């Protein structure tokens, strides 16, 4: 990239501010929506042995979209939800730990990611659809309620599920992403420049992939599973599908009054990491005011945005303390 292009990119990043009205509108709509039950699904069962816990792969259809779901162990169900640009592979350090402690760990690839389908159109990636996917997975597996552990976009889905379907969520652990009504800080608006950049369909895809994914690599700062992400996102329409999560839910909107949402009834643990370059921890701290049940905030120092990868032992300890 030429020097003048670099300076233009820096100046543009400084000016990006994102409105989150789409998330709030979805939250309001979800409180008025009921989703169907009794979904059919196909499963591949791997028999358990004394040394190998039960493992099943499900392909669950939901509104024409096939969702790939890993299902490990048996016992108390805990649903693990990833965000961008991950897949269920994000939880590879948590799944065996949870199974060893008597949990049934269920980890889907959210729509557009991993081995799940990548439907066409921006609207397919609304949080309303993502929440319906989560409820559909619980229905298909015959689970009335589960604990939920969620990161990034998965945390947004989890917050809204706990708001719209309180009877389906026992305990909640949200990583990095605060409650949708948590007040915005100037720091958060500055950190969110990339969310506006992602709105430019075709342009964002071209720049992220240019010169062997240079901008993408810069954005991730060497954190996460960079090479795996690039391999996954290089598949046909995979990068576009992943960015459609931002386009469906974070497109700039005119100012409007926030919806009045019922408080979260599930006991909730909010976790933020000090080296997160994308989300301001102050908003996670403020999320407790929207939780009716027990609330706890934990900060993990010296970990990037990808807490499950950077601090697996500390996270696992917190999960057992909170879910056990």
HELIX and SHEET records of a PDB file:
HELIX    1   1 UNK A    3  UNK A   15  1                                  13    
HELIX    2   2 UNK A   21  UNK A   30  1                                  10    
HELIX    3   3 UNK A   88  UNK A   91  5                                   4    
HELIX    4   4 UNK A   92  UNK A  100  1                                   9    
HELIX    5   5 UNK A  122  UNK A  125  5                                   4    
HELIX    6   6 UNK A  127  UNK A  140  1                                  14    
HELIX    7   7 UNK A  153  UNK A  164  1                                  12    
HELIX    8   8 UNK A  166  UNK A  168  5                                   3    
HELIX    9   9 UNK A  186  UNK A  191  1                                   6    
HELIX   10  10 UNK A  193  UNK A  197  1                                   5    
HELIX   11  11 UNK A  203  UNK A  220  1                                  18    
HELIX   12  12 UNK A  226  UNK A  233  1                                   8    
HELIX   13  13 UNK A  238  UNK A  249  1                                  12    
HELIX   14  14 UNK A  281  UNK A  286  1                                   6    
HELIX   15  15 UNK A  287  UNK A  290  5                                   4    
HELIX   16  16 UNK A  307  UNK A  310  1                                   4    
HELIX   17  17 UNK A  312  UNK A  323  1                                  12    
SHEET    1   A 9 UNK A  41  UNK A  46  0                                        
SHEET    2   A 9 UNK A  55  UNK A  62 -1                                        
SHEET    3   A 9 UNK A  65  UNK A  72 -1                                        
SHEET    4   A 9 UNK A 103  UNK A 108 -1                                        
SHEET    5   A 9 UNK A  76  UNK A  81  1                                        
SHEET    6   A 9 UNK A 146  UNK A 151  1                                        
SHEET    7   A 9 UNK A 169  UNK A 175  1                                        
SHEET    8   A 9 UNK A 267  UNK A 275  1                                        
SHEET    9   A 9 UNK A 295  UNK A 304  1                                        
END                                                                             
